[in-house]
Every structure is written in C-alpha cells, then in structure tokens.
Amino acid sequence: MNQENHTPATAGSPRKAWVDLGKGISMLMVVLFHCETYNPADPEGCSALFAFFRMPFFFFLSGYVFTRNYRAFSLRAKMKQIARGLVWTYLVFTSIILIPKALMNGSPIAEGVWLILTGRASWFVVSLGGAQVLFAFLLRFTQKLPAVLAFMCGSLCAGYVVKALHPDMLPFCFDCTLLVVFFFGLGFFYRIYEDRISNLLPASWPSLALATLLYFGAILADARFFHTPPYLFGVSEYQNFPLYILYALLGIVMMTLLTKLLPGPGVLGFIGRNSLVFYYLNGGTARIAYALGEKTGLYRAAAGPAAAGTAAAMLISCLCLSAAAILIKRYCPILAGDRQAFNRLMRKLNWKIEF
C-alpha cells in the first residue's frame, strides 16, 4: 500500500505519487480516445469503458492538489499559479498548434484565432482554469465547508440547466466550467477528509475489486437497459444525467483505490507530471502516427488492423509526447509554465514579481 508515497518537487511542495499516477492514467486514456477517434479503420475501441470517469477523475485530482490548507488560502498566490500554469500555457500551446491544426482540419486560421481569444480552443484547460478561479474567489470570502458544498452542487445543477437552454459551448467554456466545479470540489473535500474516508474504505485489493465490480457492473447494466451517453462535457444534450454522475463517482472511487495501490510513479507518473504537454499535443501526434502507419503499410500488414493501428498510434504518440516533454523541460521550461523559469525571467526583466 502506497498511501504515503511521495516524489520530490520544487519549492518544498511535495508531490504525491498516487496523484501523478492518476493524472498519468487519465491522460493515457485521453491519448487512447484520440487514437481511436482518428483511426482510419474506425474501430469500436474500448475507450468508452473509461469515458464516464476519464475527465472527472482528472478534475477530482486537480481539486485535491488545489490547496494544502484552505484556512490559510492566498488568493493572490493562487491567481499567479493559475496565470502561470494554465492561462500562459493555454496561450502558448494553442498558438503553437494553431496553423498545423488549421491545415489538418481544413479550417480557416482566423477561426482558430477567434477560438483562442474566446477561450474555446481547449475546453479542458479553460474549464479547469475557470473552476480554479471560481474556487479561489469562493475561498477568499468564505472557508465554511457547507457553503463550499452548496456552491459545488449549485454549480452542477446550473451547468445542467445552462446546457439544456444553450447546447452550444459558451465563451470561455463557462457551461463546462460549472460542471467541472463539482468534480473539482470532490477532490477538495477528499483532501480534507482523506484520513476518515481511508478508515472507512481502505486502499486494499478487496476494496478495489469491489469498486471495480460495482463500476463495470453498473455500466454493463446501463448498456443493456438505459443507454446513458458516456460523455458529459461538450455534448449538445444530456440523457440520464443522474446516472452519469453516479457512474463517474464509482469510477473516481475505483481509480483512487487503484492509484494508491500501484507502486511508484514510473512512466505513468511522468505522463501525469507533464499532463498538459500530453493533452495539447496528443491529437496531432496521433494523426502523424497514422500517417506514418499508412506510408509504412502497418495496417495492411497487421492481422487486426483496427486494434493494431490504435496500439501502434498510442506507442508512437507516447514516445513523441515524452520526447517533447523532456525537450521542453530541459531547453525551454517556461513554455510549460515552470515556476522557476518564470522567476528567472522576472529577475532578468527586473520585475518585482515572484511566482
């Protein structure tokens, strides 16, 4: 059991290995989803099995690491962190991929610029940043946990109503942000009550087996009787909304137990620590991987072209993304919002800003 397993981090803020593992697994599922989406063989794939919790679990983990002590919360420090880690990286990476994305999709560059400016070029990062901003201002004015809980539940209901009234994504992904707040808040509360919850549901293999049985049993039964769509964000309408929330919660419990039981951070921890790089670039690398596969005859040679193509695309994508993350961290860490790189730049510019 690895509940206390930590990995080194900068500035005295230790990283918990299970959190990096969880983010890495979530991001690997994102890579799998896009590799299946762009597969020219159009496979059925298996990513839908994890779709109920793939993004909610990442938001849950983000809420968990939002603050170590909500009673001593600093709005100014948190806003600096959001500006450096999310706003800056959003502008940098969406600008970098602007032209390649326009060429791949056959869309006007001006349309891509408009999406960047209106905060819709990456719903995931913008919604995560929006949820953090809302939580930051909430904690600035109150640390009363009942008020925080009411805010979470109210945001979830409001997100549902907004999506029902306006199916199209709003500027700065505000509709998605309202939904993200709920899962983000779950992580926030889990950090506060982690010891109590662990006493009631310890991270053990029997607990994981039970959670896994409940999750997959529920979604298999749903596939037979209810047919709940496995996606919450970015869709035009909802069906069986409460059931989606239930399955997401079961998935979050299952993944929390799993990541606390897995040993060491390893490769998945590396992906988790570089999750933004993997997220922004994985769609393009998947398309490049398939282009290489077509030229090398991978699909024609494979016995099972759909599955083999997806597996090969995932492998190539992960290798390329890992290389990109290593190169950025070594030669230009400021691209990924590295705090030390920002502080060095501020000192060179003689700006009295400390991140």
NUMARMAR-558179 format. One record per residue (C-alpha): residue number from 1; x, y, z. Coordinates in Angstrom, 1 decimal, always signed. Example, Ala and Ser with C-alpha at 12.3 -4.5 7.8 and 13.67 -1.06 7.14 Angstrom:
BEGIN
{torza 1,{+12.3,-4.5,+7.8}};
{torza 2,{+13.7,-1.1,+7.1}};
This chain:
BEGIN
{torza 1,{+0.0,+0.0,+0.0}};
{torza 2,{+1.4,+3.3,-1.1}};
{torza 3,{-0.7,+5.9,+0.6}};
{torza 4,{+2.3,+7.9,+1.8}};
{torza 5,{+4.5,+7.5,-1.3}};
{torza 6,{+5.8,+10.9,-2.4}};
{torza 7,{+8.1,+12.1,-5.1}};
{torza 8,{+10.4,+15.1,-4.9}};
{torza 9,{+9.0,+18.5,-6.0}};
{torza 10,{+10.2,+22.1,-6.2}};
{torza 11,{+9.9,+24.8,-3.6}};
{torza 12,{+9.1,+22.4,-0.8}};
{torza 13,{+5.7,+21.3,-2.2}};
{torza 14,{+5.9,+17.5,-2.3}};
{torza 15,{+4.1,+15.7,-5.0}};
{torza 16,{+2.1,+12.6,-4.0}};
{torza 17,{+2.9,+9.7,-6.3}};
{torza 18,{-0.6,+8.4,-6.5}};
{torza 19,{-1.9,+11.8,-7.8}};
{torza 20,{+0.8,+11.8,-10.5}};
{torza 21,{-0.2,+8.2,-11.3}};
{torza 22,{-3.8,+9.2,-11.5}};
{torza 23,{-3.2,+12.1,-13.8}};
{torza 24,{-1.0,+9.9,-16.0}};
{torza 25,{-3.6,+7.2,-16.3}};
{torza 26,{-6.3,+9.8,-17.1}};
{torza 27,{-4.1,+11.4,-19.8}};
{torza 28,{-3.2,+8.0,-21.2}};
{torza 29,{-6.9,+7.4,-21.6}};
{torza 30,{-7.2,+10.7,-23.5}};
{torza 31,{-4.4,+9.6,-25.8}};
{torza 32,{-6.3,+6.3,-26.3}};
{torza 33,{-9.5,+8.1,-27.1}};
{torza 34,{-7.9,+10.3,-29.7}};
{torza 35,{-6.0,+7.4,-31.2}};
{torza 36,{-9.3,+5.6,-31.7}};
{torza 37,{-11.1,+8.7,-32.9}};
{torza 38,{-8.5,+9.3,-35.7}};
{torza 39,{-8.1,+5.7,-36.6}};
{torza 40,{-8.9,+5.4,-40.3}};
{torza 41,{-10.1,+1.8,-39.7}};
{torza 42,{-12.9,+3.2,-37.5}};
{torza 43,{-12.7,+0.7,-34.7}};
{torza 44,{-15.3,+0.3,-31.9}};
{torza 45,{-12.4,+0.6,-29.4}};
{torza 46,{-12.5,+0.3,-25.7}};
{torza 47,{-12.1,+3.9,-24.5}};
{torza 48,{-15.8,+4.3,-24.0}};
{torza 49,{-15.5,+1.9,-21.0}};
{torza 50,{-13.5,+4.6,-19.2}};
{torza 51,{-15.3,+7.7,-20.6}};
{torza 52,{-17.5,+8.1,-17.5}};
{torza 53,{-14.6,+8.9,-15.3}};
{torza 54,{-11.7,+9.8,-17.6}};
{torza 55,{-12.0,+13.6,-17.3}};
{torza 56,{-13.9,+13.7,-13.9}};
{torza 57,{-11.1,+11.8,-12.2}};
{torza 58,{-8.5,+14.3,-13.6}};
{torza 59,{-10.6,+17.2,-12.3}};
{torza 60,{-11.0,+15.4,-8.9}};
{torza 61,{-7.2,+15.1,-8.6}};
{torza 62,{-6.8,+18.8,-9.6}};
{torza 63,{-9.2,+19.7,-6.7}};
{torza 64,{-7.2,+17.5,-4.4}};
{torza 65,{-4.0,+19.4,-5.0}};
{torza 66,{-5.7,+22.9,-5.2}};
{torza 67,{-4.5,+23.9,-1.7}};
{torza 68,{-2.8,+22.2,+1.2}};
{torza 69,{-4.5,+24.4,+3.8}};
{torza 70,{-7.8,+26.0,+2.8}};
{torza 71,{-7.9,+28.0,+6.0}};
{torza 72,{-4.7,+29.8,+5.1}};
{torza 73,{-5.6,+30.3,+1.4}};
{torza 74,{-4.0,+33.1,-0.5}};
{torza 75,{-6.0,+34.4,-3.5}};
{torza 76,{-3.0,+36.3,-4.8}};
{torza 77,{-0.7,+33.3,-4.8}};
{torza 78,{-3.3,+31.1,-6.4}};
{torza 79,{-4.1,+33.6,-9.2}};
{torza 80,{-0.4,+33.8,-10.0}};
{torza 81,{-0.3,+30.0,-10.2}};
{torza 82,{-3.3,+29.9,-12.5}};
{torza 83,{-1.9,+32.6,-14.7}};
{torza 84,{+1.4,+30.8,-15.0}};
{torza 85,{+0.3,+27.2,-15.2}};
{torza 86,{-2.9,+27.4,-17.2}};
{torza 87,{-3.5,+30.8,-18.8}};
{torza 88,{+0.0,+31.1,-20.1}};
{torza 89,{+0.3,+27.5,-21.3}};
{torza 90,{-3.1,+27.8,-23.0}};
{torza 91,{-2.0,+30.8,-25.0}};
{torza 92,{+1.4,+29.3,-25.8}};
{torza 93,{+0.3,+25.8,-26.9}};
{torza 94,{-2.9,+26.8,-28.7}};
{torza 95,{-0.8,+29.4,-30.7}};
{torza 96,{+1.9,+26.8,-31.5}};
{torza 97,{-0.7,+24.3,-32.9}};
{torza 98,{-2.9,+26.9,-34.5}};
{torza 99,{-1.6,+26.6,-38.0}};
{torza 100,{-0.9,+22.8,-38.0}};
{torza 101,{-4.4,+22.3,-36.6}};
{torza 102,{-6.0,+24.5,-39.2}};
{torza 103,{-4.2,+22.7,-42.0}};
{torza 104,{-5.2,+19.2,-40.6}};
{torza 105,{-8.8,+20.2,-40.2}};
{torza 106,{-9.1,+22.3,-43.3}};
{torza 107,{-10.4,+25.2,-41.3}};
{torza 108,{-9.5,+29.0,-41.6}};
{torza 109,{-6.7,+30.2,-39.4}};
{torza 110,{-8.9,+33.2,-38.4}};
{torza 111,{-11.4,+30.8,-36.9}};
{torza 112,{-8.7,+29.2,-34.8}};
{torza 113,{-7.6,+32.7,-33.6}};
{torza 114,{-11.2,+33.5,-32.7}};
{torza 115,{-11.5,+30.3,-30.7}};
{torza 116,{-8.3,+31.1,-28.8}};
{torza 117,{-9.4,+34.6,-27.9}};
{torza 118,{-12.9,+33.4,-26.8}};
{torza 119,{-11.4,+30.6,-24.7}};
{torza 120,{-12.8,+27.8,-26.7}};
{torza 121,{-9.6,+26.4,-28.3}};
{torza 122,{-9.2,+23.9,-25.4}};
{torza 123,{-12.3,+23.2,-23.3}};
{torza 124,{-10.4,+21.0,-20.9}};
{torza 125,{-7.8,+23.6,-19.8}};
{torza 126,{-10.1,+26.6,-19.9}};
{torza 127,{-12.8,+24.8,-17.8}};
{torza 128,{-10.2,+23.6,-15.3}};
{torza 129,{-8.8,+27.1,-15.1}};
{torza 130,{-12.3,+28.5,-14.7}};
{torza 131,{-13.1,+26.1,-11.9}};
{torza 132,{-9.9,+27.1,-10.1}};
{torza 133,{-10.7,+30.8,-10.4}};
{torza 134,{-14.3,+30.3,-9.1}};
{torza 135,{-13.0,+28.2,-6.2}};
{torza 136,{-10.2,+30.7,-5.5}};
{torza 137,{-12.6,+33.6,-5.1}};
{torza 138,{-15.0,+31.5,-3.1}};
{torza 139,{-12.3,+30.6,-0.6}};
{torza 140,{-11.2,+34.2,-0.4}};
{torza 141,{-14.6,+35.1,+1.0}};
{torza 142,{-15.5,+32.0,+3.0}};
{torza 143,{-13.9,+28.9,+4.3}};
{torza 144,{-17.2,+27.5,+5.6}};
{torza 145,{-17.4,+24.0,+4.2}};
{torza 146,{-21.2,+23.8,+4.0}};
{torza 147,{-21.1,+26.9,+1.7}};
{torza 148,{-18.4,+25.3,-0.5}};
{torza 149,{-20.6,+22.1,-0.8}};
{torza 150,{-23.6,+24.2,-1.7}};
{torza 151,{-21.6,+26.0,-4.3}};
{torza 152,{-20.5,+22.7,-5.8}};
{torza 153,{-24.0,+21.2,-6.0}};
{torza 154,{-25.4,+24.5,-7.2}};
{torza 155,{-22.8,+24.7,-10.0}};
{torza 156,{-23.6,+21.2,-11.1}};
{torza 157,{-27.3,+22.0,-11.3}};
{torza 158,{-26.6,+25.3,-13.0}};
{torza 159,{-24.4,+23.6,-15.6}};
{torza 160,{-27.1,+21.1,-16.4}};
{torza 161,{-29.7,+24.0,-16.9}};
{torza 162,{-27.3,+26.1,-18.9}};
{torza 163,{-26.5,+23.2,-21.2}};
{torza 164,{-30.2,+22.4,-21.6}};
{torza 165,{-31.0,+26.0,-22.5}};
{torza 166,{-27.9,+26.7,-24.7}};
{torza 167,{-26.5,+23.4,-26.2}};
{torza 168,{-23.6,+25.2,-27.9}};
{torza 169,{-20.4,+25.8,-25.9}};
{torza 170,{-20.3,+29.2,-24.3}};
{torza 171,{-17.4,+31.6,-24.5}};
{torza 172,{-14.6,+30.6,-22.1}};
{torza 173,{-16.4,+27.2,-21.8}};
{torza 174,{-18.5,+28.5,-18.9}};
{torza 175,{-21.1,+25.8,-19.3}};
{torza 176,{-18.3,+23.1,-18.9}};
{torza 177,{-16.7,+25.1,-16.1}};
{torza 178,{-19.9,+24.8,-14.0}};
{torza 179,{-19.9,+21.0,-14.4}};
{torza 180,{-16.1,+20.8,-13.6}};
{torza 181,{-16.6,+22.7,-10.3}};
{torza 182,{-18.5,+19.7,-8.9}};
{torza 183,{-15.7,+17.1,-9.5}};
{torza 184,{-13.0,+19.6,-8.6}};
{torza 185,{-14.8,+20.2,-5.3}};
{torza 186,{-15.0,+16.5,-4.6}};
{torza 187,{-11.2,+16.4,-4.7}};
{torza 188,{-11.0,+19.4,-2.5}};
{torza 189,{-13.2,+17.7,+0.2}};
{torza 190,{-11.4,+14.4,-0.2}};
{torza 191,{-8.1,+16.0,+0.8}};
{torza 192,{-9.8,+17.4,+3.9}};
{torza 193,{-11.4,+14.1,+5.0}};
{torza 194,{-8.9,+11.7,+3.4}};
{torza 195,{-7.9,+10.0,+6.7}};
{torza 196,{-11.6,+9.4,+7.7}};
{torza 197,{-12.5,+8.1,+4.3}};
{torza 198,{-9.5,+5.9,+4.2}};
{torza 199,{-10.5,+4.4,+7.5}};
{torza 200,{-14.0,+3.6,+6.1}};
{torza 201,{-12.7,+2.4,+2.7}};
{torza 202,{-9.1,+1.5,+3.0}};
{torza 203,{-6.9,+1.2,-0.1}};
{torza 204,{-6.8,-2.5,-0.4}};
{torza 205,{-7.1,-5.1,-3.1}};
{torza 206,{-10.5,-6.3,-1.9}};
{torza 207,{-11.8,-2.7,-1.8}};
{torza 208,{-10.5,-2.2,-5.3}};
{torza 209,{-12.1,-5.5,-6.5}};
{torza 210,{-15.5,-4.4,-5.1}};
{torza 211,{-15.3,-0.9,-6.6}};
{torza 212,{-14.3,-2.4,-10.0}};
{torza 213,{-17.2,-4.8,-9.8}};
{torza 214,{-19.6,-2.0,-9.0}};
{torza 215,{-18.4,+0.3,-11.7}};
{torza 216,{-18.2,-2.2,-14.6}};
{torza 217,{-21.4,-3.9,-13.4}};
{torza 218,{-23.2,-0.6,-13.5}};
{torza 219,{-22.1,+0.5,-16.9}};
{torza 220,{-22.8,-3.0,-18.4}};
{torza 221,{-26.3,-2.9,-16.9}};
{torza 222,{-26.7,+0.6,-18.3}};
{torza 223,{-25.6,-0.5,-21.8}};
{torza 224,{-28.4,-3.1,-21.5}};
{torza 225,{-31.2,-1.0,-20.1}};
{torza 226,{-30.6,+2.7,-20.0}};
{torza 227,{-28.0,+3.6,-22.7}};
{torza 228,{-26.5,+6.6,-20.9}};
{torza 229,{-24.1,+8.5,-23.1}};
{torza 230,{-20.6,+8.3,-21.6}};
{torza 231,{-19.7,+11.9,-22.2}};
{torza 232,{-20.6,+14.9,-20.1}};
{torza 233,{-18.6,+17.8,-21.4}};
{torza 234,{-19.1,+19.4,-24.9}};
{torza 235,{-22.2,+17.5,-25.8}};
{torza 236,{-25.4,+19.2,-27.0}};
{torza 237,{-27.8,+17.4,-24.7}};
{torza 238,{-27.9,+15.0,-21.8}};
{torza 239,{-29.7,+11.8,-21.2}};
{torza 240,{-29.9,+10.1,-17.8}};
{torza 241,{-27.8,+12.9,-16.2}};
{torza 242,{-28.0,+11.5,-12.6}};
{torza 243,{-26.8,+8.1,-13.8}};
{torza 244,{-23.8,+9.7,-15.5}};
{torza 245,{-22.9,+11.3,-12.2}};
{torza 246,{-23.3,+8.0,-10.3}};
{torza 247,{-21.0,+6.2,-12.8}};
{torza 248,{-18.4,+9.0,-12.6}};
{torza 249,{-18.4,+8.8,-8.8}};
{torza 250,{-17.9,+5.0,-8.9}};
{torza 251,{-15.1,+5.4,-11.4}};
{torza 252,{-13.4,+8.0,-9.2}};
{torza 253,{-13.6,+5.7,-6.2}};
{torza 254,{-12.2,+2.8,-8.3}};
{torza 255,{-9.3,+4.9,-9.7}};
{torza 256,{-8.4,+6.4,-6.3}};
{torza 257,{-8.1,+3.0,-4.8}};
{torza 258,{-6.1,+1.7,-7.8}};
{torza 259,{-3.6,+4.6,-7.9}};
{torza 260,{-3.0,+4.3,-4.1}};
{torza 261,{-2.1,+0.6,-4.6}};
{torza 262,{+0.1,+0.9,-7.6}};
{torza 263,{+3.9,+1.0,-6.9}};
{torza 264,{+6.0,+4.1,-7.6}};
{torza 265,{+5.3,+6.8,-10.2}};
{torza 266,{+7.2,+5.3,-13.2}};
{torza 267,{+6.2,+6.1,-16.7}};
{torza 268,{+2.6,+6.9,-15.8}};
{torza 269,{+3.9,+9.4,-13.1}};
{torza 270,{+6.0,+11.1,-15.8}};
{torza 271,{+2.9,+11.5,-18.0}};
{torza 272,{+1.0,+12.9,-15.0}};
{torza 273,{+3.7,+15.4,-14.3}};
{torza 274,{+3.6,+16.5,-17.9}};
{torza 275,{-0.1,+16.1,-18.5}};
{torza 276,{-0.6,+19.5,-20.2}};
{torza 277,{+2.0,+18.8,-22.8}};
{torza 278,{+0.4,+15.4,-23.5}};
{torza 279,{-3.0,+16.9,-23.6}};
{torza 280,{-2.3,+19.7,-26.1}};
{torza 281,{-0.2,+17.7,-28.5}};
{torza 282,{-1.7,+14.2,-28.4}};
{torza 283,{-4.2,+14.8,-31.2}};
{torza 284,{-1.6,+15.9,-33.6}};
{torza 285,{+0.8,+13.2,-32.8}};
{torza 286,{-2.0,+10.6,-33.3}};
{torza 287,{-2.6,+11.9,-36.8}};
{torza 288,{+1.1,+11.9,-37.6}};
{torza 289,{+1.3,+8.3,-36.2}};
{torza 290,{-1.5,+7.2,-38.5}};
{torza 291,{+0.1,+8.9,-41.5}};
{torza 292,{+3.3,+7.1,-40.8}};
{torza 293,{+1.4,+3.8,-40.5}};
{torza 294,{-0.2,+4.3,-43.8}};
{torza 295,{+3.1,+5.0,-45.5}};
{torza 296,{+4.8,+2.0,-43.9}};
{torza 297,{+2.0,-0.4,-44.6}};
{torza 298,{+1.3,-1.1,-40.9}};
{torza 299,{-2.4,-1.5,-41.4}};
{torza 300,{-2.1,-3.8,-44.4}};
{torza 301,{+0.5,-6.0,-42.6}};
{torza 302,{-1.4,-6.2,-39.3}};
{torza 303,{-3.7,-9.2,-38.7}};
{torza 304,{-6.1,-6.9,-36.8}};
{torza 305,{-5.8,-3.5,-38.5}};
{torza 306,{-8.0,-1.5,-36.1}};
{torza 307,{-6.6,-2.8,-32.9}};
{torza 308,{-3.0,-2.9,-34.2}};
{torza 309,{-3.4,+0.6,-35.6}};
{torza 310,{-4.6,+2.0,-32.4}};
{torza 311,{-1.9,+0.3,-30.4}};
{torza 312,{+0.8,+1.5,-32.8}};
{torza 313,{-0.5,+5.0,-32.8}};
{torza 314,{-0.6,+5.1,-29.0}};
{torza 315,{+3.0,+3.9,-28.8}};
{torza 316,{+4.3,+6.4,-31.4}};
{torza 317,{+2.2,+9.2,-29.8}};
{torza 318,{+3.5,+8.5,-26.3}};
{torza 319,{+7.1,+8.3,-27.5}};
{torza 320,{+6.8,+11.6,-29.4}};
{torza 321,{+5.0,+13.3,-26.5}};
{torza 322,{+7.6,+12.1,-24.0}};
{torza 323,{+10.4,+13.4,-26.1}};
{torza 324,{+8.6,+16.8,-26.4}};
{torza 325,{+8.1,+17.0,-22.7}};
{torza 326,{+11.7,+16.2,-22.0}};
{torza 327,{+13.0,+18.7,-24.5}};
{torza 328,{+10.7,+21.4,-23.2}};
{torza 329,{+11.7,+20.7,-19.6}};
{torza 330,{+15.4,+20.8,-20.5}};
{torza 331,{+15.6,+23.6,-23.0}};
{torza 332,{+12.6,+25.8,-22.6}};
{torza 333,{+10.7,+25.0,-19.4}};
{torza 334,{+8.9,+28.4,-19.4}};
{torza 335,{+6.7,+27.0,-22.3}};
{torza 336,{+5.1,+24.6,-19.8}};
{torza 337,{+4.7,+27.2,-17.1}};
{torza 338,{+7.6,+26.2,-15.0}};
{torza 339,{+7.7,+28.3,-11.8}};
{torza 340,{+11.5,+28.6,-11.5}};
{torza 341,{+11.8,+29.5,-15.2}};
{torza 342,{+9.3,+32.3,-14.7}};
{torza 343,{+11.1,+33.6,-11.7}};
{torza 344,{+14.4,+33.7,-13.6}};
{torza 345,{+12.7,+35.6,-16.3}};
{torza 346,{+11.2,+38.1,-13.9}};
{torza 347,{+14.7,+38.7,-12.3}};
{torza 348,{+16.2,+39.3,-15.8}};
{torza 349,{+13.5,+41.8,-16.6}};
{torza 350,{+13.9,+43.4,-13.1}};
{torza 351,{+10.2,+42.9,-12.5}};
{torza 352,{+9.3,+42.5,-8.8}};
{torza 353,{+7.1,+39.5,-9.4}};
{torza 354,{+7.7,+36.2,-7.6}};
{torza 355,{+5.8,+33.1,-8.8}};
